[in-house]
Amino acid sequence: MPRDASMAGSTEEARRLGCVLLRGLLRFVFMVLNNLVAIPSYVCYVLALQPLRLLDPPRFWYLEGIMYKWLLGMVASWGWSAGYTVMEWGEDIRAISEDEAVMLVNHQATGDVCTLMMCLQDKGQAVAQMMWLMDHIFKYTNFGIVSLIHGDFFIRQGKSHRDRQLLLLKKHLENNYRSRDRKWIVLFPEGGFLRKRRETSQAFAKKNNLPFLTHVTLPRVGATGVLLSTLVVRQENGSPAGGDARCPDSKSKGLQWIIDTTIAYPKAEPIDIQTWILGYRKPTVTHVHYRIFPIKDVPLEGDRLADWLYQRFIEKEGLLAHFYETGAFPPAEGQKEAVSREMTLSSVWLVLIQSFAFLSGYMWYSILQYCYHCLF
């Protein structure tokens, strides 16, 4: 290669790297400012609405849920603006967005949470009425105060904490789920990231004569069992009162659906929260597959529940193996070809909620500054 061409190539690469770094820095600064105004504003609104919480709790939690959805929409906008989009496969979960459901999701990286925050934005009020079960470490992040107010549950991992955490989860559901009109719960049954748990899971599978999995790990049953035993309404004969997946309009009280959710990244390269914030990876399409199970078809306890849950993750293994080989999920039973749907967000709406956050921050700052001057 001629020397001039080599130097030109090096200059171009340096320019490209400089653009990536500058763009990442600007995105980081914007998101810091966004957090500094949006989260305190949310807290201020919640405090100002406390009288409404005493007089009309359902309306208070409805308004809180709307603000919660907007905050999650802001997180979604960070990925959307970097070209990180979502393609959806399988059943259309919008049809059951008004019913109670549990999402069982495979877990690969911190970006999984951001992906769900994005792809659930167009599922009616599901995000506003959603409860997350997440690792306790998230309590100490910038978003922790929001999750605490909203009523998400932080769970500690490890054998020494397991029994107590399950008791705390049951109590949390009894105190916060229906009193706040929650509808959906997001659960990562694997209990950690794939890369951290794969070796341990494979050793457990070998010891217990279970399938050898590489794209997912064997799920933990405890939290799922607590959710089902606490939230499923039973009929007089003891069977669950649930809906029928073939008739989404059917209504019954209590938990009605399990949404088996599988997240797949091209080339099995997950997106982490740092990439989501800084946007240094090229535009990427994340693929999310849904399968709906009516609660009447789900065992509620014991070994039968464990076997059912294991089977779901064995199926996830097959789904992901097919995706990594072909770039698409396989067609559902009875289908000749799998159909995907591109998930879209309104850029106008994203700009509006970001603008509302900054205007709210300015308003609350002015109010607090005025109060300070009046007092001192």
C-alpha positions as CSV (number, residue, x, y, z in Angstrom):
1,M,0.0,0.0,0.0
2,P,1.4,3.5,-0.9
3,R,2.5,5.6,2.0
4,D,0.0,8.4,1.2
5,A,-2.9,6.0,1.1
6,S,-1.9,4.5,4.4
7,M,-1.7,7.9,6.0
8,A,-5.0,8.8,4.6
9,G,-6.5,5.6,5.9
10,S,-5.1,6.3,9.4
11,T,-6.4,9.9,9.3
12,E,-9.8,8.7,8.4
13,E,-9.8,6.1,11.2
14,A,-8.7,8.7,13.7
15,R,-11.4,11.1,12.5
16,R,-14.1,8.3,12.8
17,L,-12.8,7.4,16.3
18,G,-12.9,11.1,17.3
19,C,-16.5,11.4,16.1
20,V,-17.5,8.3,18.1
21,L,-15.9,9.7,21.3
22,L,-17.4,13.1,20.8
23,R,-20.9,11.7,20.2
24,G,-20.5,9.4,23.2
25,L,-19.4,12.3,25.4
26,L,-22.3,14.5,24.3
27,R,-24.8,11.7,24.9
28,F,-23.4,11.1,28.3
29,V,-23.7,14.7,29.3
30,F,-27.2,14.9,28.0
31,M,-28.2,11.8,30.0
32,V,-26.6,13.1,33.2
33,L,-28.6,16.3,32.8
34,N,-31.7,14.3,31.9
35,N,-31.4,12.3,35.2
36,L,-30.7,15.4,37.2
37,V,-34.0,17.0,36.2
38,A,-36.3,14.0,35.5
39,I,-35.8,11.9,38.6
40,P,-36.0,14.8,41.1
41,S,-39.0,16.1,39.3
42,Y,-40.7,12.7,39.6
43,V,-40.0,12.7,43.3
44,C,-41.4,16.2,43.7
45,Y,-44.6,15.4,41.8
46,V,-45.1,12.3,44.0
47,L,-44.6,14.4,47.2
48,A,-47.0,17.0,45.9
49,L,-49.6,14.4,45.2
50,Q,-49.6,12.8,48.6
51,P,-52.9,14.4,49.6
52,L,-54.4,12.7,46.5
53,R,-52.9,9.4,47.7
54,L,-54.9,9.7,51.0
55,L,-58.1,10.8,49.3
56,D,-58.1,8.7,46.1
57,P,-55.3,6.1,46.0
58,P,-56.3,4.5,42.6
59,R,-56.1,7.9,40.9
60,F,-52.7,8.7,42.6
61,W,-51.2,5.4,41.5
62,Y,-52.6,5.9,38.0
63,L,-50.8,9.3,37.7
64,E,-47.7,7.9,39.3
65,G,-47.8,5.1,36.7
66,I,-48.0,7.6,33.8
67,M,-44.9,9.4,35.1
68,Y,-43.1,6.1,35.6
69,K,-43.9,5.1,32.0
70,W,-42.5,8.5,30.8
71,L,-39.3,7.9,32.7
72,L,-38.9,4.5,31.1
73,G,-39.7,6.1,27.8
74,M,-36.7,8.4,28.3
75,V,-34.5,5.4,28.8
76,A,-35.9,3.9,25.7
77,S,-35.1,7.1,23.8
78,W,-31.4,6.8,24.5
79,G,-31.2,3.5,22.6
80,W,-33.7,4.6,20.0
81,S,-31.6,7.7,19.2
82,A,-28.5,5.5,18.8
83,G,-30.3,3.2,16.3
84,Y,-30.9,0.3,18.7
85,T,-34.3,-0.9,17.7
86,V,-36.5,-4.0,18.4
87,M,-38.0,-6.6,16.1
88,E,-40.8,-8.6,17.7
89,W,-41.8,-12.2,17.0
90,G,-44.4,-14.7,18.1
91,E,-47.7,-13.8,19.6
92,D,-49.0,-10.3,19.9
93,I,-49.0,-9.5,23.6
94,R,-50.9,-6.2,23.1
95,A,-54.1,-8.2,23.1
96,I,-53.6,-9.0,26.8
97,S,-52.1,-5.7,28.0
98,E,-55.1,-5.0,30.3
99,D,-54.9,-8.4,32.0
100,E,-52.6,-9.6,34.8
101,A,-49.5,-11.4,33.5
102,V,-46.0,-12.5,34.4
103,M,-43.2,-12.1,31.9
104,L,-40.5,-14.8,32.2
105,V,-37.4,-13.4,30.4
106,N,-33.9,-14.8,29.7
107,H,-31.1,-12.6,31.0
108,Q,-27.8,-11.9,29.2
109,A,-26.8,-8.3,30.1
110,T,-27.9,-5.0,31.6
111,G,-29.2,-4.0,28.2
112,D,-32.0,-6.6,28.6
113,V,-33.9,-4.2,30.9
114,C,-33.5,-1.3,28.6
115,T,-34.7,-3.4,25.7
116,L,-37.9,-4.3,27.6
117,M,-38.4,-0.7,28.6
118,M,-38.4,0.1,24.9
119,C,-40.4,-2.7,23.4
120,L,-43.2,-2.5,26.0
121,Q,-43.8,1.3,25.5
122,D,-46.5,0.6,22.9
123,K,-48.3,-2.1,24.9
124,G,-51.0,0.2,26.4
125,Q,-50.7,0.9,30.1
126,A,-48.6,-2.3,30.7
127,V,-45.5,-0.3,31.5
128,A,-47.3,2.1,33.8
129,Q,-48.8,-0.8,35.8
130,M,-45.7,-3.0,35.8
131,M,-43.7,-4.3,38.7
132,W,-40.1,-5.4,38.2
133,L,-38.3,-8.0,40.2
134,M,-34.6,-7.1,40.0
135,D,-31.3,-7.7,41.8
136,H,-30.9,-5.6,44.9
137,I,-27.9,-3.8,43.5
138,F,-30.2,-1.7,41.3
139,K,-31.6,-0.1,44.5
140,Y,-28.4,1.9,44.7
141,T,-28.4,3.2,41.1
142,N,-29.8,6.6,40.1
143,F,-33.1,4.9,39.2
144,G,-33.4,3.2,42.6
145,I,-35.5,5.9,44.2
146,V,-38.0,5.7,41.4
147,S,-38.3,1.9,41.7
148,L,-38.7,2.1,45.4
149,I,-41.5,4.6,45.1
150,H,-43.2,2.7,42.2
151,G,-43.1,-0.5,44.3
152,D,-40.6,-2.7,42.4
153,F,-39.0,-5.5,44.4
154,F,-35.3,-5.9,44.9
155,I,-34.2,-9.4,45.6
156,R,-30.9,-10.6,47.1
157,Q,-29.3,-13.6,45.4
158,G,-27.6,-16.5,47.2
159,K,-28.6,-19.6,49.2
160,S,-28.2,-17.8,52.5
161,H,-30.8,-15.2,51.5
162,R,-33.2,-17.4,49.5
163,D,-35.8,-18.4,52.1
164,R,-36.1,-14.9,53.7
165,Q,-36.2,-13.2,50.3
166,L,-39.1,-15.4,49.2
167,L,-41.0,-14.5,52.3
168,L,-40.3,-10.8,51.7
169,L,-41.5,-11.1,48.1
170,K,-44.8,-12.7,49.2
171,K,-45.4,-9.9,51.7
172,H,-44.4,-7.3,49.2
173,L,-46.9,-8.6,46.6
174,E,-49.7,-8.8,49.2
175,N,-49.0,-5.2,50.3
176,N,-48.2,-3.5,47.0
177,Y,-49.4,-5.4,43.9
178,R,-53.2,-5.0,43.8
179,S,-53.4,-2.0,46.1
180,R,-51.4,-0.1,43.4
181,D,-53.3,-1.7,40.5
182,R,-50.3,-3.5,39.1
183,K,-50.9,-5.7,36.1
184,W,-47.7,-7.2,34.8
185,I,-44.6,-8.5,36.6
186,V,-41.2,-8.8,34.9
187,L,-39.1,-11.7,36.2
188,F,-35.6,-13.0,35.2
189,P,-35.8,-16.6,36.5
190,E,-32.2,-17.4,35.7
191,G,-31.2,-15.2,38.7
192,G,-28.2,-13.6,36.9
193,F,-26.5,-13.0,33.6
194,L,-25.8,-15.9,31.2
195,R,-22.0,-15.5,31.3
196,K,-21.9,-15.6,35.1
197,R,-24.3,-18.5,35.6
198,R,-23.7,-20.8,32.6
199,E,-20.9,-22.9,34.0
200,T,-22.7,-23.5,37.4
201,S,-26.0,-24.2,35.5
202,Q,-24.3,-26.8,33.3
203,A,-22.7,-28.5,36.3
204,F,-26.1,-28.7,38.0
205,A,-27.7,-30.1,34.8
206,K,-25.0,-32.8,34.5
207,K,-25.5,-33.8,38.2
208,N,-29.3,-34.0,37.9
209,N,-29.5,-35.5,34.4
210,L,-31.0,-32.4,32.8
211,P,-30.3,-31.0,29.3
212,F,-27.0,-29.2,28.6
213,L,-27.8,-25.6,27.8
214,T,-25.5,-23.0,26.3
215,H,-27.7,-20.1,25.3
216,V,-29.7,-19.9,28.5
217,T,-29.3,-21.4,32.0
218,L,-31.7,-23.5,34.1
219,P,-34.1,-21.2,35.9
220,R,-34.7,-20.9,39.6
221,V,-38.2,-21.8,40.6
222,G,-38.6,-20.0,44.0
223,A,-39.7,-16.5,42.9
224,T,-42.0,-17.9,40.1
225,G,-43.7,-20.2,42.7
226,V,-44.3,-17.3,45.1
227,L,-45.8,-15.2,42.3
228,L,-48.2,-17.9,41.2
229,S,-49.2,-19.0,44.7
230,T,-49.9,-15.3,45.7
231,L,-51.5,-13.9,42.6
232,V,-53.5,-16.7,41.0
233,V,-57.1,-16.8,42.0
234,R,-58.4,-20.3,42.5
235,Q,-61.8,-21.6,41.7
236,E,-63.8,-23.6,44.3
237,N,-62.4,-26.9,43.0
238,G,-58.8,-25.5,43.5
239,S,-58.0,-25.0,39.8
240,P,-56.7,-21.6,38.7
241,A,-59.2,-19.1,37.3
242,G,-57.4,-18.0,34.1
243,G,-58.1,-17.0,30.6
244,D,-57.8,-18.8,27.3
245,A,-55.0,-17.8,24.9
246,R,-57.4,-18.4,22.0
247,C,-59.8,-15.9,23.4
248,P,-57.9,-12.8,24.6
249,D,-61.2,-11.0,25.6
250,S,-61.9,-13.5,28.4
251,K,-61.8,-11.9,31.8
252,S,-61.2,-13.3,35.2
253,K,-59.8,-12.0,38.4
254,G,-56.2,-12.6,39.4
255,L,-53.1,-13.6,37.3
256,Q,-54.2,-14.9,33.9
257,W,-51.2,-15.3,31.7
258,I,-47.6,-16.3,31.5
259,I,-45.6,-14.5,28.8
260,D,-42.6,-16.5,27.9
261,T,-40.2,-13.8,26.5
262,T,-36.9,-14.6,24.7
263,I,-34.4,-11.9,23.9
264,A,-31.9,-12.5,21.1
265,Y,-29.0,-10.3,20.0
266,P,-27.3,-10.6,16.6
267,K,-24.2,-12.9,16.8
268,A,-25.1,-13.5,20.5
269,E,-23.5,-10.1,21.4
270,P,-25.7,-8.5,24.0
271,I,-26.0,-4.8,24.6
272,D,-25.0,-3.5,28.0
273,I,-26.1,-0.3,29.7
274,Q,-22.8,1.4,28.8
275,T,-23.4,0.8,25.1
276,W,-27.0,1.9,25.5
277,I,-25.9,5.2,27.0
278,L,-22.8,6.1,25.0
279,G,-24.1,4.6,21.7
280,Y,-20.7,3.5,20.4
281,R,-21.9,0.3,18.8
282,K,-23.3,0.5,15.3
283,P,-27.1,0.5,15.0
284,T,-28.4,-2.9,16.1
285,V,-31.7,-4.7,15.9
286,T,-32.6,-6.7,19.0
287,H,-35.1,-9.5,18.5
288,V,-37.8,-10.4,21.1
289,H,-40.0,-13.5,20.9
290,Y,-43.2,-13.9,22.8
291,R,-45.3,-17.0,23.7
292,I,-48.4,-16.7,25.8
293,F,-49.6,-19.4,28.2
294,P,-53.0,-19.2,30.0
295,I,-52.5,-19.7,33.7
296,K,-54.9,-22.7,33.7
297,D,-52.3,-24.6,31.7
298,V,-49.5,-23.8,34.2
299,P,-48.7,-26.1,37.2
300,L,-48.7,-23.8,40.3
301,E,-46.3,-25.6,42.6
302,G,-43.9,-28.3,43.4
303,D,-42.0,-30.5,41.0
304,R,-44.6,-30.1,38.2
305,L,-43.9,-26.3,38.2
306,A,-40.2,-26.9,38.2
307,D,-40.5,-29.3,35.2
308,W,-42.8,-26.8,33.4
309,L,-40.3,-24.0,33.9
310,Y,-37.3,-26.1,32.9
311,Q,-39.2,-27.0,29.7
312,R,-39.7,-23.3,28.9
313,F,-36.0,-22.6,29.0
314,I,-35.2,-25.8,27.0
315,E,-37.5,-24.3,24.4
316,K,-35.7,-21.0,24.7
317,E,-32.4,-22.8,24.0
318,G,-33.9,-24.2,20.8
319,L,-35.3,-20.8,19.8
320,L,-32.0,-19.1,20.3
321,A,-30.0,-21.8,18.5
322,H,-32.3,-21.4,15.5
323,F,-32.0,-17.6,15.6
324,Y,-28.1,-17.7,15.8
325,E,-28.0,-20.1,12.9
326,T,-30.6,-18.4,10.6
327,G,-31.0,-14.9,11.9
328,A,-34.7,-15.5,12.5
329,F,-36.9,-17.3,15.1
330,P,-38.6,-20.5,13.9
331,P,-42.3,-20.4,12.9
332,A,-44.8,-21.3,15.6
333,E,-46.7,-24.6,15.5
334,G,-49.1,-24.6,12.6
335,Q,-47.3,-21.7,10.8
336,K,-45.4,-22.1,7.6
337,E,-43.3,-19.0,8.1
338,A,-42.4,-16.9,11.2
339,V,-43.7,-13.3,11.0
340,S,-41.8,-10.4,12.6
341,R,-43.1,-7.0,13.6
342,E,-40.9,-3.9,13.7
343,M,-41.5,-2.1,17.0
344,T,-41.6,1.7,16.5
345,L,-41.5,4.7,18.8
346,S,-42.8,8.2,18.0
347,S,-39.9,10.6,17.9
348,V,-42.4,13.5,18.5
349,W,-43.6,11.8,21.7
350,L,-40.0,11.1,22.8
351,V,-39.2,14.8,22.3
352,L,-42.3,15.8,24.2
353,I,-41.6,13.7,27.3
354,Q,-38.0,14.9,27.3
355,S,-39.1,18.5,27.1
356,F,-41.7,18.0,29.9
357,A,-38.9,16.6,32.1
358,F,-36.7,19.7,31.6
359,L,-39.6,22.1,32.0
360,S,-40.6,20.3,35.2
361,G,-37.0,20.5,36.4
362,Y,-37.0,24.3,35.8
363,M,-40.4,24.7,37.5
364,W,-39.4,22.7,40.6
365,Y,-36.1,24.5,40.9
366,S,-37.9,27.9,40.7
367,I,-40.4,26.8,43.3
368,L,-37.8,25.5,45.7
369,Q,-35.6,28.7,45.2
370,Y,-38.7,30.9,45.9
371,C,-39.4,28.9,49.1
372,Y,-35.8,29.2,50.2
373,H,-35.8,33.0,49.8
374,C,-39.1,33.3,51.6
375,L,-37.8,31.3,54.6
376,F,-34.3,32.8,54.7
